[in-house]
Amino acid sequence: MTVVGKTTTRFNVLGPLEVWHGDVLVPIPAGRSRLLLAILLLRANQPVSADELVDRLWDGEAPNPDRAKATLQMVVRRLRQSLGPAKVVRTAVGGYVADVPPGALDLHRFRELAAAGKYAEALELWRGEPLRDVRSDVLHQVEVAPLLEEYLVVLERRIDADLDAGRAGDLVAELRSLTGQHPLRERFWGQLMLALYRSDQQAAALAAFRAVRATLVEELGVDPGPMLTDLYHRILRDDVPGGSVVMPSRQALRHVPPEVSLFVGRERELAALDEATLEPGAVVLLHGIGGVGKTALALSWANRRRDRFGDGDLHVNLHGFDAAGRPVEPASAAEALLVSLGVRPEDVPAGLAERTTLLRATMAGRRILLVLDNAADSDQVIPLLPGTPTVTVLVTSRNQLRKLAAHQRVTCAAPRSTTSAGSTRRSTGTTRRSKPSSGGWRSRCTSAIGGWRASSSRTSAACTSGLDSTPSPSSTIPARWRSRRSRTMTTGRRRRTSTSRSACSASTGTRRRRSTVGERARSSRAMATTTTPRGLSASSRRRRGRWAGSPKRSRCCVRGSRP
């Protein structure tokens, strides 16, 4: 509880939004002030960016985008005034945060009691649908839906504890109501069948199986899972063991690709991912510019933290920014996930809504990491979110996906570039004393570039191109780099163009024919054009070409060359 002076402050979100300052209920004005407080409390002690708050408060349609942040400050000011001495909203870097100490928020107490196995006490904290007096469709779809799933998981565990304690007869009425409210949740049906069987109602237990099978076939076009099927056959044989409904043992799913072998560094981002995924059912967004290494970072973290996800990990490449193809549709991605989870392809429903419903039911209660890689926008990701506290979702994208209610947003920034030779050695893993072999990454990249004398940071980036994908051979280096051999003219001692060689002496000192003024002008113009920095404007490049093409400049360029 928050202590203000000698008075404690409590915040309740598991039901209507309430703020209690001692024994006094603090009135919160309806509208955006109430919505702002709800958003901050659901992510208590976690900074929320101003851009995301603006997007959520106005559902992506701010009245005046140029003054959106100023309008947000007015909403924050009104909220602080209404909270009075119970104010907990603090300005953070780039946004705001609700500083809530342990025990002051009912959602935190609910999770602590559930983790301690005190399921009945945890469920008593619920006063109805969370935040039902806060008007926001996006909030209820993205934030409240996972809370309801979390509630159902704890409720299932409480019923299992009651079955173990021998209170099967007292559970039949409650379970009939739960199966009516959640007809696609097989765990409740299994608990009902077990409670009926232990209450000497074997025929009713078998009828419950037939009812759930008909519902699943009609709604989703699938048969009951192995847990219900096994329990049905055991009831037929009158061979049901004691205890609660036992889920069949599953082999851990390991679908995340292996870690990239050249991955180095990124300790700060790895630590940020560790912290961001501590909250149950967290949705974490890893965003950054293209080619910066988001995929490699996500795969490296997923492989290093596999022990946290006992039921496995799943990976889907959504191809959001592939130049050769279209982004993967959510329906296709859901189908791929269902097949990965063991659903037969012929049992996968046709529509997106049916597929996502079956996906949530299949993943419920399983400790899984779901990696949604290379997402184009929020609409591609939101239908695939399982909304269960046991599943952690990691999304990578070039965009910030403002509509996605991510618990944390981790920025994958580009590493600092440097032109020192040590930077290439650090990036490629070579030491100062060791001479790179001819078959090394830098040698292959340099040969593929065509002898282009790039800066060490550019060559390092080419050599470590595997940071955003698996390492590729030199044959896959972009053609625009390989073509630079024909376009780039270097001024070093070892290489010259044929035109400059015809005008200058070779290393042996043999005198060659003197080139004409026109040849020298063309050679100088080519040199000036190919070595012109990219940042120059078109007019600057034309002036540079005219100046280099003059006879006087040509004589200077040619005569100044030495073997």
C-alpha positions, -999 to 999 in steps of 0.1 A, spaced: 0 0 0 11 35 -7 17 55 25 10 92 23 19 107 56 0 83 79 -26 73 54 -24 43 31 -35 44 -6 -48 14 -25 -55 10 -62 -79 -16 -76 -82 -26 -112 -97 -61 -108 -132 -47 -112 -142 -11 -115 -113 13 -112 -109 25 -76 -85 46 -57 -88 45 -19 -69 70 3 -74 55 37 -111 49 40 -120 76 15 -128 67 -21 -111 92 -44 -133 102 -73 -117 99 -107 -133 118 -135 -146 98 -164 -130 101 -198 -93 103 -207 -81 109 -171 -96 76 -160 -83 58 -191 -48 73 -185 -47 61 -149 -59 26 -160 -32 23 -186 -5 34 -161 -17 11 -133 -18 -20 -156 19 -13 -162 27 -1 -128 63 9 -122 70 7 -160 75 38 -180 50 43 -208 61 66 -237 41 97 -245 36 86 -281 20 54 -269 -2 72 -244 -14 96 -271 -21 67 -294 -41 48 -268 -60 78 -254 -72 88 -288 -73 54 -305 -46 64 -330 -66 95 -341 -53 125 -321 -73 157 -329 -42 177 -336 -10 157 -340 12 188 -336 -2 195 -302 -8 159 -291 18 159 -264 7 193 -250 -28 179 -248 -15 148 -230 2 171 -204 -32 187 -198 -48 153 -192 -19 144 -168 -24 176 -150 -62 170 -145 -55 135 -133 -30 146 -107 -54 173 -94 -81 147 -91 -59 122 -72 -48 149 -47 -26 134 -20 -29 99 -36 -11 110 -68 14 84 -81 19 96 -116 55 107 -122 72 121 -153 97 97 -168 121 100 -197 99 104 -227 67 95 -209 50 88 -176 51 61 -149 28 51 -120 50 45 -89 31 18 -70 49 1 -41 43 -36 -33 9 -44 -19 -8 -12 -31 -23 -27 -64 -47 -56 -62 -34 -70 -95 1 -74 -79 -14 -91 -48 -35 -114 -70 -3 -126 -88 16 -130 -56 -11 -151 -39 -14 -173 -71 23 -179 -72 22 -190 -36 -6 -215 -43 -33 -196 -24 -57 -197 -53 -89 -191 -33 -75 -160 -17 -63 -147 -50 -97 -151 -67 -114 -133 -38 -97 -101 -50 -117 -101 -82 -148 -79 -82 -160 -86 -117 -146 -78 -151 -115 -57 -148 -119 -19 -155 -155 -23 -167 -161 14 -160 -133 25 -183 -144 31 -219 -118 19 -244 -122 -9 -269 -85 -12 -275 -78 -14 -237 -103 -42 -232 -92 -61 -263 -54 -59 -257 -50 -54 -219 -81 -68 -202 -84 -100 -223 -50 -114 -210 -61 -106 -174 -93 -127 -179 -72 -156 -192 -50 -153 -162 -81 -154 -140 -93 -186 -157 -59 -203 -153 -59 -196 -115 -95 -208 -114 -86 -241 -130 -58 -246 -105 -82 -239 -76 -107 -265 -89 -79 -290 -93 -70 -284 -56 -107 -289 -46 -108 -322 -67 -76 -334 -49 -93 -325 -16 -123 -348 -24 -149 -320 -29 -160 -333 -63 -198 -332 -55 -196 -295 -46 -180 -286 -79 -205 -300 -104 -228 -270 -104 -200 -245 -107 -183 -265 -135 -216 -268 -155 -218 -230 -153 -182 -226 -164 -186 -250 -194 -216 -230 -205 -196 -197 -203 -165 -211 -219 -177 -240 -241 -143 -243 -260 -122 -246 -228 -115 -283 -227 -99 -281 -192 -133 -272 -176 -150 -300 -195 -124 -325 -182 -129 -313 -147 -166 -316 -151 -163 -352 -163 -141 -361 -134 -164 -344 -109 -194 -363 -123 -176 -396 -123 -165 -392 -87 -200 -382 -77 -212 -416 -90 -226 -401 -122 -207 -421 -149 -234 -418 -175 -235 -380 -171 -197 -379 -174 -198 -397 -207 -226 -374 -219 -205 -344 -211 -178 -358 -234 -203 -362 -262 -215 -326 -256 -180 -311 -258 -172 -332 -289 -202 -319 -307 -194 -283 -297 -158 -285 -309 -168 -301 -342 -195 -276 -348 -176 -245 -338 -140 -254 -348 -142 -285 -369 -119 -305 -346 -122 -334 -322 -114 -332 -284 -77 -332 -275 -58 -361 -260 -66 -352 -224 -103 -354 -228 -101 -385 -251 -79 -404 -226 -102 -394 -197 -133 -406 -217 -117 -440 -223 -107 -444 -187 -143 -436 -176 -155 -463 -200 -131 -488 -185 -139 -476 -149 -102 -469 -145 -99 -433 -134 -70 -426 -110 -73 -403 -80 -63 -367 -81 -72 -339 -105 -73 -339 -143 -38 -348 -155 -27 -332 -187 -8 -356 -209 30 -351 -210 41 -333 -241 75 -331 -257 89 -296 -255 86 -277 -288 119 -262 -300 112 -243 -331 133 -212 -326 163 -214 -350 198 -218 -334 218 -188 -323 239 -170 -350 275 -181 -345 289 -146 -352 267 -129 -326 287 -108 -301 280 -80 -276 245 -66 -271 248 -71 -233 225 -41 -226 198 -53 -249 199 -88 -236 196 -75 -200 166 -54 -211 149 -84 -226 155 -104 -194 139 -76 -173 110 -71 -198 99 -107 -198 97 -112 -160 60 -102 -160 37 -132 -167 23 -132 -202 45 -103 -212 44 -89 -248 78 -74 -257 86 -54 -288 121 -53 -302 123 -26 -328 151 -10 -348 162 0 -383 166 -27 -409 197 -48 -408 207 -36 -373 205 -72 -359 170 -76 -344 165 -111 -355 200 -122 -343 194 -106 -310 160 -122 -305 173 -157 -315 203 -153 -292 182 -144 -263 156 -171 -270 183 -198 -271 199 -186 -239 167 -185 -219 151 -218 -230 151 -231 -195 124 -205 -186 99 -220 -210 95 -257 -202 69 -264 -229 90 -250 -257 93 -221 -280 77 -212 -314 90 -190 -342 72 -174 -371 88 -152 -397 61 -128 -408 82 -114 -437 70 -79 -431 97 -62 -451 107 -88 -477 112 -71 -511 105 -103 -530 71 -112 -514 41 -101 -494 38 -101 -456 24 -133 -441 -14 -130 -434 -24 -136 -398 -46 -165 -408 -16 -183 -425 6 -176 -394 -21 -190 -371 -23 -221 -392 15 -226 -390 14 -222 -353 -14 -247 -349 4 -273 -369 35 -266 -349 15 -272 -317 4 -307 -329 -29 -299 -346 -34 -320 -378 -35 -298 -409 -69 -312 -418 -82 -302 -384 -72 -265 -388 -104 -243 -391 -108 -222 -422 -115 -187 -408 -91 -164 -389 -114 -161 -359 -118 -198 -355 -80 -204 -359 -71 -178 -333 -97 -192 -309 -82 -227 -313 -47 -213 -309 -55 -196 -276 -72 -228 -263 -42 -249 -274 -16 -227 -258 -35 -221 -226 -16 -233 -195 16 -240 -214 48 -222 -207 59 -212 -242 79 -185 -258 64 -172 -290 87 -152 -313 69 -132 -340 97 -121 -362 98 -93 -388 63 -79 -383 51 -52 -406 24 -36 -385 2 -42 -354 -27 -57 -374 -4 -86 -383 5 -93 -347 -26 -86 -326 -46 -116 -338 -18 -140 -329 -14 -129 -293 -25 -158 -271 -35 -137 -241 -24 -162 -215 -1 -155 -186 20 -186 -193 30 -175 -229 56 -148 -234 56 -131 -268 86 -114 -284 79 -93 -315 106 -79 -338 99 -51 -363 113 -21 -379 83 -1 -368 73 8 -333 38 -7 -337 19 19 -317 -13 -1 -316 3 -30 -300 0 -29 -262 35 -41 -255 45 -44 -218 80 -32 -228 97 -18 -259 133 -25 -264 153 -5 -290 179 -24 -309 202 5 -319 229 4 -345 264 -2 -330 288 27 -330 307 28 -363 344 35 -364 371 36 -391 398 21 -370 412 -13 -379 404 -25 -344 367 -22 -350 368 -47 -378 389 -71 -357 364 -68 -328 334 -73 -351 349 -103 -369 364 -119 -339 401 -117 -351 430 -106 -329 456 -80 -336 484 -106 -340 465 -131 -361 465 -124 -399 431 -131 -415 431 -161 -438 422 -158 -474 390 -176 -468 379 -154 -439 348 -132 -438 366 -100 -445 386 -115 -473 355 -129 -490 336 -97 -485 365 -76 -499 369 -98 -529 332 -98 -536 332 -60 -533 358 -60 -560 388 -46 -543 369 -15 -531 387 2 -504 358 7 -480 362 20 -446 368 -5 -419 333 0 -404 317 -7 -438 338 -38 -444 330 -49 -408 293 -45 -415 296 -66 -446 316 -93 -428 291 -94 -400 260 -93 -421 249 -124 -402 238 -102 -373 203 -100 -389 203 -133 -407 224 -164 -409 259 -158 -424 259 -160 -462 288 -167 -485 304 -140 -506 283 -150 -536 253 -135 -518 269 -101 -513 246 -75 -530 254 -71 -567 257 -33 -562 288 -39 -541 304 -63 -565 298 -39 -594 319 -12 -577 350 -28 -592 341 -14 -626 330 20 -611 355 28 -584 389 43 -592 414 43 -564 443 66 -559 466 42 -541 500 31 -553 490 -4 -563 460 2 -586 453 27 -614 430 29 -643 441 20 -678 439 57 -687 461 69 -660 486 41 -667 487 52 -704 496 87 -692 521 79 -665 552 59 -661 549 23 -648 568 10 -618 597 0 -640 602 35 -652 594 28 -688 581 59 -705 548 55 -723 531 76 -749 518 110 -738 480 111 -737 461 138 -754 444 165 -735 410 150 -743 420 117 -727 433 134 -697 401 154 -693 380 122 -696 401 104 -671 400 133 -646 362 136 -650 357 99 -644 379 101 -613 360 131 -600 327 116 -607 334 82 -591 350 97 -560 323 123 -554 307 119 -520 271 108 -520 260 138 -499 267 163 -527 238 177 -546 233 173 -584 245 209 -591 276 204 -569 284 172 -588 281 190 -622 304 218 -611 329 193 -598 328 175 -631 333 206 -652 362 218 -630 379 184 -632 373 182 -670 392 215 -677 426 211 -695 444 228 -666 429 204 -641 437 175 -663 473 184 -665 475 187 -627 459 154 -621 480 135 -647 513 151 -639 508 148 -602 507 110 -604 537 90 -595 543 53 -599 
